[in-house]
Amino acid sequence: MKRLLWISVAVLLLGGAALGAYVAIRLHESRNIQGSSSVEFTTAIATTTAVATPAAPKVQWPAFGYGPERIHVGPGKLRPPFRKIWTYKGQALLEFPPAIGYGRLYFATNAGVMIAVNAKTGKRAWKGPSGRCVAASPALADGVVYEAFLNKPPCNAGGKHLDGVVIAYAVGFGREQWRHRIGASESSPLVAGGRVYVGDWNGDVWALATSDGHVVWRTHVGGKLKGGVALSGNRLYVGSYDGHLSCLDARTGKRIWRTAAQPGLGGLGAFYATPAVAYGRVYVGSTDGKLYSFGATTGKLRWSHSTGGYVYSSAAVTQERVLAGSYGGDFLALDAATGDVKWRFKANGPISGSPTVVDGIVYFATLKRRTYALDVATGKLRWSYPDGKYSPVVTDGKRLYLIGYTRLYGMVPSHG
């Protein structure tokens, strides 16, 4: 009997030791990684300040994140404080920001209604009910606005392979040009080189022809794709819900590399955020609470830094800084090369949406419905507004457009 007792004790001790070793290994693997400015990091003049690729004529804000690199840096010289010149009542949640061009703003409400409003007056030009759920920003190019949609209501329906669709609308009167069925999608489309790039919940990245929506290529990358793809040169970057980041050849869809977040006690965190590409790096946040920097060429982890909460926010990148918020309520500016904290701002609640930088000021909103404007260099508060919940700001260089919970505001500097 005593012998059995000692054996049981020994087994428990060995099990405890094994568990302790496992925890120690996982904690070591998930530690913050310090980066270097001399490894896979470019300081070329063209990318030092991370200025996004200019939009085409007549298009001032082409897609989520502004340019194909998705670095969320807008045009113009606009600084707070601001005053409202018009308000548009959306009648439903406005979760994702508009695209801007041809004198209008184009966006979809959570009720699945595609809307165009006049940029000067806020008056509605047209609307087009899709009959579907939506959680993405549109993309705008060559007189056509492209939007990705989820399944038909109910919007919280389950199912492994819910269907979605990409629809192309003419900017003039909203007439549908074409539609193509894909998996359920909340991936904000990207348009470049005559193609629409978009991901879906089935884990597929699609390249559709802008002319008629036919499939140029389709590549399966793994888990669900929630965010959009980023493009730099001929390479596409996309994060998936299985904790992996993939790089594809934009011309063929062929996989170039695939890498992963750091393993933690609960496994890999999920990539919901849309990646941002700058300085030869890919920057993306994870639900494991970390911001990551990977080499754009190799896919190797260059640094990681814990934020104190889930990171659904897609990062803005400028002035060699990576700017993003977390569910912990902190908004951080990290050194783009090393991941070191430049400054930290404590907001009034969780941060889910993505920031936007305009003229050296970074704007973000909290789930407690307040928009903040901070100085990129110092983190000092320059302005705030009592509305906004997700990604709160876009601009055409003339006006600032603030996306509230159900309202869209046209604003100009109050000192101008």
C-alpha positions in Angstrom: 0.0 0.0 0.0 2.8 2.4 0.9 4.6 1.3 -2.2 1.6 2.3 -4.3 1.4 5.6 -2.5 5.0 6.4 -3.2 4.6 5.5 -6.8 1.5 7.8 -7.0 3.5 10.6 -5.4 6.4 10.1 -7.8 4.0 10.2 -10.8 2.5 13.4 -9.6 5.9 15.0 -9.0 7.0 13.9 -12.5 3.8 15.2 -14.0 4.2 18.5 -12.2 7.8 18.8 -13.3 6.8 18.1 -16.9 4.0 20.7 -16.7 6.3 23.2 -15.2 8.9 22.6 -18.0 6.1 22.9 -20.6 5.0 26.2 -19.1 8.6 27.5 -18.9 9.2 26.6 -22.5 6.0 28.3 -23.7 6.7 31.4 -21.7 10.2 31.6 -23.2 8.9 31.1 -26.7 6.2 33.8 -26.2 8.6 36.4 -24.8 9.1 39.8 -26.4 11.7 39.7 -29.1 14.0 42.7 -29.5 14.6 43.9 -33.1 17.5 45.5 -35.0 17.7 48.3 -37.4 20.5 46.5 -39.3 18.6 43.4 -40.2 16.0 43.4 -43.0 15.1 47.1 -42.4 15.5 49.8 -45.0 16.1 53.5 -44.3 15.9 54.6 -47.9 14.6 58.1 -48.4 11.6 56.9 -50.2 10.4 54.8 -47.3 11.9 56.6 -44.3 8.6 58.5 -43.5 6.4 55.7 -44.9 4.5 57.9 -47.3 1.7 55.8 -48.9 1.5 55.3 -52.7 -0.4 58.3 -54.1 -3.9 57.7 -55.2 -5.0 58.0 -58.8 -6.5 61.2 -60.2 -10.0 61.9 -58.9 -9.5 59.3 -56.1 -8.4 60.7 -52.8 -8.8 57.7 -50.5 -8.8 54.4 -52.6 -9.3 51.7 -49.9 -8.9 50.7 -46.3 -5.5 51.9 -45.1 -5.3 54.3 -48.0 -2.6 52.8 -50.3 -1.8 49.2 -51.2 0.7 49.0 -48.4 -2.2 49.7 -45.9 -0.1 52.0 -43.7 -3.0 54.3 -42.9 -1.3 57.6 -43.8 -3.5 60.1 -45.5 -2.9 63.2 -47.7 -3.2 66.9 -46.9 -2.3 69.4 -44.2 -5.2 69.3 -41.7 -4.7 69.7 -38.0 -7.1 69.8 -35.1 -9.3 71.2 -33.6 -12.1 70.6 -36.1 -15.6 71.9 -36.6 -18.5 70.0 -38.2 -19.8 71.3 -41.5 -22.3 68.5 -42.1 -23.6 65.3 -40.6 -25.0 62.2 -42.4 -27.2 59.9 -40.4 -26.4 56.3 -41.4 -29.4 54.6 -39.6 -27.1 51.6 -38.8 -23.7 50.9 -37.5 -20.8 52.4 -39.6 -18.0 50.0 -38.7 -15.6 50.5 -41.6 -14.5 53.8 -43.1 -15.4 55.1 -46.6 -13.4 55.2 -49.8 -13.3 58.8 -51.3 -13.3 59.9 -54.9 -15.2 61.6 -57.7 -16.5 64.1 -55.1 -18.2 61.5 -53.0 -17.7 59.1 -50.1 -18.6 55.4 -50.6 -19.3 53.1 -47.6 -21.6 50.3 -46.5 -23.7 50.2 -43.3 -24.0 47.1 -41.1 -27.4 46.6 -42.6 -25.8 45.8 -45.9 -26.7 49.1 -47.7 -24.1 50.6 -50.0 -24.2 54.4 -49.9 -22.6 57.3 -51.7 -22.7 60.8 -50.2 -21.5 64.2 -51.5 -18.2 65.1 -49.9 -19.0 68.8 -49.7 -22.5 68.6 -48.4 -23.1 65.2 -46.9 -26.2 64.7 -49.0 -26.8 61.2 -50.2 -26.2 60.6 -53.9 -27.4 57.0 -54.1 -27.9 53.8 -52.1 -27.9 50.2 -53.0 -29.2 47.5 -50.6 -27.2 44.3 -51.0 -29.4 42.0 -48.9 -26.3 40.8 -47.2 -24.3 41.5 -44.0 -21.1 43.5 -44.4 -18.0 44.3 -42.3 -15.5 45.8 -44.8 -14.5 49.0 -46.4 -14.9 49.4 -50.2 -12.2 50.0 -52.7 -12.4 52.6 -55.5 -10.7 52.7 -58.9 -11.5 53.9 -62.5 -15.1 54.9 -61.8 -16.0 51.6 -60.0 -16.4 50.9 -56.3 -15.9 47.3 -55.1 -17.2 45.9 -51.9 -17.0 42.4 -50.2 -20.1 41.1 -48.4 -20.8 38.3 -45.9 -23.7 36.0 -45.9 -27.4 36.9 -46.0 -29.0 37.7 -42.7 -29.1 36.6 -39.9 -25.6 38.1 -39.6 -24.6 35.9 -36.7 -25.5 32.7 -38.5 -23.2 29.7 -38.0 -21.9 27.3 -40.6 -18.5 26.4 -41.9 -18.9 27.6 -45.5 -21.1 30.6 -45.5 -21.2 32.2 -48.9 -20.2 35.8 -49.6 -19.9 38.0 -52.7 -17.9 40.8 -54.2 -20.0 43.4 -56.0 -18.8 46.1 -58.4 -20.9 49.3 -58.5 -20.6 52.2 -61.0 -19.8 55.4 -59.0 -22.3 57.6 -60.8 -25.6 56.0 -59.9 -24.6 52.9 -58.1 -25.6 50.5 -60.9 -24.3 47.0 -60.4 -21.5 46.1 -62.9 -20.9 42.6 -61.8 -20.8 40.3 -58.8 -18.8 37.1 -58.0 -19.6 34.6 -55.3 -16.8 33.7 -52.9 -16.8 32.5 -49.3 -18.2 34.8 -46.6 -15.9 37.8 -46.6 -15.1 40.7 -44.2 -11.9 41.4 -46.1 -11.7 45.0 -47.4 -10.9 44.7 -51.1 -7.7 46.0 -52.7 -7.5 47.0 -56.3 -4.3 47.1 -58.3 -3.2 46.2 -61.8 -6.6 45.4 -63.1 -7.4 43.0 -60.2 -9.5 42.9 -57.1 -7.7 41.1 -54.2 -9.8 39.8 -51.4 -9.9 37.0 -48.8 -12.7 34.9 -47.3 -13.7 32.8 -44.4 -12.8 29.6 -46.3 -9.1 30.7 -46.1 -8.9 31.6 -49.8 -7.3 34.7 -51.4 -8.9 35.6 -54.7 -7.7 37.7 -57.6 -10.7 38.8 -59.6 -10.5 40.8 -62.9 -11.8 44.3 -62.4 -13.4 44.2 -65.9 -16.0 41.4 -65.2 -15.1 39.7 -62.0 -13.8 36.5 -63.5 -11.2 34.5 -61.4 -7.6 35.2 -62.4 -6.3 32.9 -59.6 -7.4 31.6 -56.2 -5.1 30.4 -53.4 -5.9 28.6 -50.2 -3.6 29.9 -47.3 -5.1 28.1 -44.2 -7.5 29.5 -41.6 -10.2 32.0 -42.0 -9.2 35.4 -43.5 -10.8 38.3 -41.6 -8.5 41.2 -42.6 -7.6 42.5 -46.0 -4.4 41.8 -48.0 -1.6 44.3 -48.3 0.5 44.7 -51.5 4.1 45.8 -51.9 5.7 45.4 -55.3 4.5 42.0 -56.6 3.9 40.5 -53.2 0.7 40.1 -51.3 0.6 39.7 -47.5 -2.3 38.3 -45.5 -2.8 37.1 -41.9 -5.2 34.2 -41.1 -7.1 33.1 -38.0 -4.9 30.1 -37.6 -2.1 32.4 -36.5 -0.1 32.4 -39.8 1.0 35.2 -42.1 1.3 34.3 -45.8 3.2 36.0 -48.6 1.9 35.3 -52.2 3.0 36.3 -55.7 0.4 38.9 -56.7 0.7 37.8 -60.4 0.2 34.1 -59.9 -1.1 33.5 -56.4 1.9 31.2 -55.7 3.0 31.0 -52.1 6.4 32.6 -51.4 6.6 32.0 -47.7 4.4 31.3 -44.7 5.3 32.1 -41.1 3.5 32.1 -37.7 3.0 34.1 -34.5 4.9 33.0 -31.4 3.4 30.0 -29.6 1.9 30.7 -26.2 0.2 28.7 -23.5 -3.0 28.7 -25.4 -1.4 28.0 -28.8 -1.1 30.6 -31.6 -3.0 33.8 -31.5 -5.2 34.7 -34.5 -4.4 37.4 -37.0 -7.5 39.5 -37.6 -5.7 42.7 -38.5 -4.8 43.7 -42.0 -1.0 43.8 -42.3 0.9 47.0 -43.1 4.1 47.0 -45.2 6.9 49.5 -44.8 10.7 49.7 -44.3 11.2 46.2 -45.7 9.0 44.8 -42.9 5.4 43.5 -42.4 3.7 44.8 -39.3 0.6 43.0 -37.9 -1.2 42.6 -34.5 -2.6 39.4 -33.1 -5.2 38.3 -30.6 -2.3 37.0 -28.4 -1.9 40.7 -27.5 1.3 41.3 -29.5 2.4 43.5 -32.3 4.7 41.7 -34.7 7.3 42.7 -37.2 8.3 40.2 -39.9 10.8 40.6 -42.7 8.9 41.3 -45.9 11.4 39.3 -48.0 12.0 36.3 -45.8 9.0 36.1 -43.4 11.4 35.8 -40.5 10.3 37.3 -37.1 12.2 40.5 -36.5 10.5 41.7 -33.3 7.4 41.2 -31.1 6.0 43.3 -28.3 3.1 42.7 -25.9 0.4 45.4 -25.6 -1.7 44.3 -22.7 -4.8 43.2 -24.7 -6.0 41.7 -28.0 -4.8 43.5 -31.1 -7.6 43.7 -33.7 -6.3 47.1 -34.8 -4.4 47.3 -38.1 -1.3 49.4 -37.6 -0.5 52.8 -39.0 3.2 53.2 -39.9 5.0 56.6 -40.3 8.1 58.4 -39.0 9.7 55.0 -38.4 7.0 54.2 -35.8 4.3 51.6 -35.7 1.0 52.9 -34.2 -1.8 50.6 -32.9 -4.2 50.1 -30.1 -5.2 47.1 -28.0 -8.3 45.9 -26.1 -6.4 46.7 -22.9 -7.1 50.4 -23.7 -3.5 51.4 -24.5 -2.5 53.1 -27.7 1.2 52.5 -28.5 3.9 54.0 -30.7 6.7 51.4 -31.2 10.0 51.8 -33.0 9.6 50.3 -36.4 13.1 48.7 -36.4 13.3 47.4 -32.9 9.8 47.3 -31.4 10.9 49.5 -28.4 8.1 51.7 -26.9 8.4 55.3 -28.0 5.3 56.3 -26.0 2.1 54.9 -24.6 -1.4 56.6 -24.2 -4.1 55.3 -21.9 -7.5 55.7 -23.6 -11.0 55.5 -22.0 -11.7 52.0 -23.2 -10.8 49.1 -25.4 -9.4 49.9 -28.9 -10.6 47.7 -31.7 -10.5 49.8 -34.9 -7.5 51.0 -36.8 -5.7 54.4 -36.6 -5.2 57.0 -39.3 -2.3 59.5 -39.6 -2.9 62.9 -41.1 -0.3 65.7 -41.0 1.6 64.2 -38.1 -1.5 63.5 -36.0 -2.7 60.0 -35.4 -6.5 59.4 -34.9 -8.1 56.4 -33.2 -11.4 55.5 -31.4 -12.4 53.3 -28.5 -15.3 51.0 -28.0 -16.6 53.6 -25.5 -17.2 55.9 -28.4 -14.6 58.6 -28.2 -12.1 59.6 -30.9 -8.6 60.8 -29.9 -6.0 62.8 -31.9 -2.4 62.4 -30.7 0.9 63.9 -31.8 2.8 61.1 -33.6 6.1 62.3 -32.3 5.2 62.8 -28.6 1.9 61.0 -27.9 0.4 64.2 -26.5 -3.4 64.6 -26.8 -4.2 67.3 -29.3 -8.0 66.9 -29.7 -10.9 64.5 -29.0 -14.5 64.0 -30.1 -17.4 62.3 -28.4 -18.2 59.8 -31.2 -16.5 57.1 -33.2 -16.0 53.5 -32.3 -13.9 51.6 -34.8 -11.6 53.1 -37.5 -12.7 56.8 -37.1 -11.0 59.0 -39.8 -10.3 59.3 -43.5 -9.5 62.4 -45.5 -9.4 63.8 -49.0 -6.8 66.4 -48.1 -9.5 69.1 -47.9 -11.8 67.8 -45.2 -11.6 65.3 -42.4 -14.4 62.7 -42.3 -15.0 61.2 -38.9 -16.9 58.0 -38.7 -19.2 57.8 -35.7 -21.2 54.9 -34.4 -24.1 55.5 -36.8 -23.1 59.0 -38.2 -20.6 60.3 -40.6 -19.3 63.9 -40.1 -17.7 66.2 -42.6 -15.1 68.5 -40.7 -12.7 71.3 -41.4 -10.1 72.8 -39.1 -11.8 75.3 -36.8 -8.9 77.8 -37.1 -9.0 77.7 -40.9 
